[in-house]
Amino acid sequence: MQQFSFLLPPLLGLFVGYVTNSLAVRMLFRPYRALYLWKLRIPFTPGVIPKRQKDLGVAMGNMIQNHLLTATSIRKRLLSPDVRSAIVEQATSLLRYEIFDRSTGEVLERIAGTADAVRIKDQATEWIASRILNHLQRIDLYALLHEEVNSFLSEHLDSLTALLFGSDAIDALVRSAEQKMRNRLESDGEAYVRALIVAEVDALLGVRTDEILVKAELTEARISESIGEAYDRIIESSLLNLISAIDVAAIVENEIIQMDVRELETLIISIMKRELREIINLGGLIGLILGLLSLAA
């Protein structure tokens, strides 16, 4: 046995180095909570990661926001041909599903819901009717009627007959007609105009969107192109504000802080499993080398 005694220091160094680093790696996460002996907290409890979980969340959040998910990197990715084409195609497909082959009324109901669609229709009808009535009430009916009557008389009656209709008679006729028209507008105008508007709005809501798009010369290709142009403008002009509003650092920090320590341990180990194993093996290797050096001394 004595001839093998020289192997004891290297093997002991290997064992101690391996176990020490293995214990150190485990102490990064464990124990998960502080341990107490009576009222005194046992040193090195909880583990480093549970103890510094909040600091870890802040550091990781800042790292991701300032170095990984920067505005430049996100912009470059979002404007890459594959991502841009995928988003534009998806938006066009969604628009096709929601709008094409439907009437404008159906589209309005899908967007706003049945109750809100009815409310929007009623409000639009009321607004249009009130605008038309306001314009009608501001029209100079006397001047309009006077011009039309004189034009009719000059076109359909000879000069002798026209003389029978003196200016006073014409004026009285025009003013009587004006007053009757205004009285009719005040009494029945609102209901009459509203009925017309309701009929027109119902007709418009019954028109298929395909017909409207054809009349507006908006083909699906043109719509897709417009979506792409709008997408580019949004990314170019609003991306920085959007990222600031999202606050990636705060989201990452909050998620890590709320994460269970065991889940955090599993996450970190899954990312650094190889590196942690190398640290443990390195401890054994250093112990082995130190044991060999002790033999040389």
C-alpha positions in Angstrom: 0.0 0.0 0.0 2.9 2.4 0.6 3.8 2.4 -3.1 0.3 4.0 -3.7 0.5 6.5 -0.9 1.8 9.1 -3.3 -1.6 9.1 -5.0 -3.4 10.2 -1.9 -2.6 13.9 -2.0 -3.6 14.4 -5.7 -6.8 12.3 -5.2 -7.6 14.2 -2.0 -7.0 17.5 -3.7 -9.3 16.3 -6.6 -12.0 15.3 -4.3 -11.8 18.5 -2.1 -11.7 20.8 -5.2 -14.6 19.1 -6.9 -16.8 19.0 -3.8 -15.9 22.6 -2.8 -16.9 24.0 -6.2 -20.0 21.8 -6.4 -21.0 23.1 -3.0 -20.3 26.7 -4.1 -22.5 26.3 -7.2 -25.3 24.9 -5.1 -24.9 27.8 -2.6 -25.7 30.2 -5.4 -29.3 29.1 -5.1 -29.7 27.2 -1.8 -30.9 27.4 0.8 -33.9 29.2 -0.7 -34.7 31.0 2.5 -32.8 32.4 5.4 -32.1 29.9 8.2 -32.0 30.9 11.9 -30.4 29.5 14.9 -32.7 30.9 17.6 -32.8 34.5 16.6 -29.4 34.6 14.8 -29.4 34.2 11.0 -27.0 31.5 9.8 -24.3 33.0 7.5 -24.7 32.5 3.8 -28.4 31.9 4.0 -30.3 32.3 1.9 -28.2 31.6 -1.2 -26.7 34.3 -3.3 -29.4 34.3 -6.0 -32.4 34.3 -3.7 -30.8 37.0 -1.6 -30.0 39.2 -4.6 -33.1 38.3 -6.6 -34.3 41.9 -6.9 -30.8 43.2 -7.9 -30.6 40.4 -10.4 -33.9 41.5 -11.9 -32.9 45.1 -12.2 -29.5 44.2 -13.7 -31.1 41.8 -16.3 -33.8 44.2 -17.2 -31.3 47.0 -17.8 -29.0 44.6 -19.8 -31.8 43.4 -22.0 -33.2 46.9 -22.7 -29.9 48.7 -23.1 -27.9 46.1 -24.9 -30.2 43.4 -26.4 -33.6 44.8 -27.2 -32.5 48.3 -28.2 -34.5 50.5 -30.6 -31.9 49.9 -33.3 -31.9 46.1 -33.1 -35.7 46.0 -32.9 -36.1 48.4 -35.8 -33.7 46.4 -37.9 -35.5 43.2 -37.2 -39.0 44.5 -37.7 -38.0 46.1 -41.1 -36.3 42.9 -42.3 -37.9 41.6 -45.4 -39.1 38.3 -43.8 -40.7 40.0 -40.7 -42.2 42.9 -42.7 -43.7 40.6 -45.4 -45.1 38.3 -42.7 -46.8 41.1 -40.8 -48.2 42.8 -43.9 -49.5 39.5 -45.2 -51.2 38.8 -41.9 -52.7 42.2 -41.7 -54.0 42.0 -45.2 -55.4 38.5 -44.5 -57.1 39.8 -41.4 -58.5 42.8 -43.3 -59.8 40.5 -46.0 -61.5 38.3 -43.5 -63.1 41.2 -41.6 -64.1 43.4 -44.5 -64.2 41.6 -47.9 -67.4 39.9 -49.0 -69.4 41.8 -46.4 -71.7 44.8 -46.4 -70.6 48.0 -44.8 -73.2 47.4 -42.1 -71.8 44.0 -41.3 -68.3 45.4 -41.1 -69.5 48.1 -38.7 -71.1 45.5 -36.5 -67.9 43.3 -36.5 -65.8 46.3 -35.6 -68.0 48.1 -33.0 -70.5 45.4 -32.0 -74.2 45.3 -32.7 -75.3 47.8 -29.9 -72.5 50.3 -30.7 -73.2 50.0 -34.5 -76.8 51.0 -33.9 -75.7 53.9 -31.7 -73.2 55.0 -34.3 -75.8 54.8 -37.1 -78.3 56.9 -35.0 -75.7 59.5 -34.1 -74.5 59.8 -37.7 -78.1 60.2 -38.9 -78.9 62.8 -36.3 -75.7 64.7 -37.1 -76.3 64.7 -40.9 -79.9 65.7 -40.5 -79.1 68.6 -38.2 -76.4 69.9 -40.6 -78.8 69.8 -43.5 -81.6 71.6 -41.6 -79.1 74.2 -40.5 -78.1 74.8 -44.1 -81.7 74.9 -45.3 -82.6 77.4 -42.6 -79.8 79.7 -43.7 -80.8 79.6 -47.4 -82.2 82.9 -48.8 -85.5 81.4 -50.0 -86.9 84.7 -51.1 -84.0 85.5 -53.4 -84.0 81.9 -54.8 -87.7 81.9 -55.4 -87.7 85.4 -56.9 -85.1 84.4 -59.4 -86.9 81.1 -60.3 -90.3 82.9 -60.8 -88.8 85.6 -63.0 -87.0 83.0 -65.0 -90.2 81.0 -65.5 -92.2 84.0 -66.5 -89.6 85.1 -69.1 -89.4 81.7 -70.6 -93.0 80.7 -70.8 -95.1 83.9 -71.0 -95.0 86.6 -73.7 -94.2 90.2 -72.7 -97.8 91.3 -72.7 -98.9 88.6 -70.3 -95.8 89.1 -68.2 -96.9 92.8 -67.7 -100.0 91.6 -66.0 -97.8 90.2 -63.3 -96.5 93.3 -61.8 -93.5 93.4 -59.5 -95.8 93.8 -56.5 -97.8 90.7 -57.4 -94.6 88.7 -58.0 -93.2 89.8 -54.7 -96.3 88.9 -52.9 -96.4 85.5 -54.5 -92.7 84.8 -53.7 -93.1 85.9 -50.1 -96.2 83.8 -49.6 -94.3 80.8 -51.0 -91.3 81.5 -48.9 -93.4 81.7 -45.7 -95.2 78.4 -46.5 -91.9 76.7 -47.2 -90.4 78.0 -43.9 -93.5 76.9 -42.0 -93.2 73.5 -43.6 -89.6 73.2 -42.7 -90.3 74.2 -39.0 -93.2 71.7 -38.7 -92.2 68.7 -40.8 -88.8 69.5 -42.1 -86.9 67.6 -39.4 -88.9 64.4 -39.7 -88.8 64.6 -43.5 -85.0 65.2 -43.7 -84.4 62.5 -41.1 -86.5 59.9 -43.0 -84.5 60.7 -46.1 -81.2 60.4 -44.3 -82.2 57.1 -42.6 -83.1 55.7 -46.0 -79.7 56.8 -47.5 -77.7 55.5 -44.5 -79.5 52.1 -44.7 -78.8 51.9 -48.4 -75.1 52.8 -47.8 -74.8 50.1 -45.0 -76.3 47.6 -47.4 -73.6 48.2 -50.1 -70.9 45.5 -50.2 -67.4 46.7 -49.4 -66.1 45.1 -52.5 -68.2 47.5 -54.6 -66.9 50.5 -52.6 -63.3 49.3 -53.0 -63.7 48.8 -56.7 -65.2 52.3 -57.2 -62.3 53.7 -55.1 -59.9 51.7 -57.3 -58.5 50.0 -54.2 -57.4 46.5 -55.2 -56.1 44.0 -52.7 -52.6 44.5 -53.9 -53.0 48.3 -53.4 -54.4 47.8 -49.9 -51.5 45.5 -49.1 -49.1 48.1 -50.4 -50.7 50.8 -48.3 -50.5 48.6 -45.2 -46.8 48.1 -45.8 -46.3 51.8 -46.2 -48.2 52.5 -43.0 -46.2 49.8 -41.2 -42.9 51.4 -42.3 -44.0 54.9 -41.2 -45.1 53.5 -37.8 -41.7 51.7 -37.3 -39.7 54.7 -38.4 -41.6 57.4 -36.5 -43.1 55.8 -33.4 -40.9 52.8 -32.5 -38.9 54.7 -29.9 -42.0 56.0 -28.2 -43.5 52.5 -28.3 -40.5 50.9 -26.7 -40.4 53.7 -24.0 -44.0 53.1 -23.3 -43.5 49.3 -23.0 -40.5 49.7 -20.6 -38.8 46.3 -21.2 -36.5 46.7 -18.2 -39.4 47.1 -15.8 -41.2 44.1 -17.3 -38.1 41.8 -17.0 -37.4 43.1 -13.5 -40.9 42.5 -12.3 -41.0 39.0 -13.9 -37.8 37.9 -12.2 -38.7 39.4 -8.8 -42.1 37.5 -8.9 -40.5 34.3 -10.1 -40.3 31.4 -7.7 -36.6 30.8 -6.7 -36.8 27.2 -7.8 -38.0 28.3 -11.2 -35.3 30.9 -11.4 -32.7 28.2 -10.5 -34.0 26.0 -13.2 -33.9 28.8 -15.7 -30.3 29.8 -14.9 -29.1 26.3 -14.8 -30.7 25.6 -18.2 -28.8 28.5 -19.6 -25.5 28.0 -17.9 -25.5 24.2 -17.3 -22.3 23.6 -19.3 -20.5 26.6 -17.7 -21.4 25.6 -14.1 -20.3 22.0 -14.8 -17.0 23.3 -16.1 -16.6 25.3 -12.9 -17.1 22.2 -10.8 -14.7 20.2 -12.9 -12.2 23.0 -12.8 -12.3 22.9 -9.0 -11.4 19.2 -9.1 -8.6 19.8 -11.7 -7.1 22.6 -9.5 -7.2 20.3 -6.5 -5.5 17.6 -8.4 -2.7 20.0 -9.6 -2.2 21.3 -6.0 -2.0 17.7 -4.8 0.7 16.9 -7.4 2.6 20.0 -6.5 2.6 19.0 -2.8 4.3 15.7 -3.8 7.0 17.7 -5.7 7.6 19.9 -2.6 
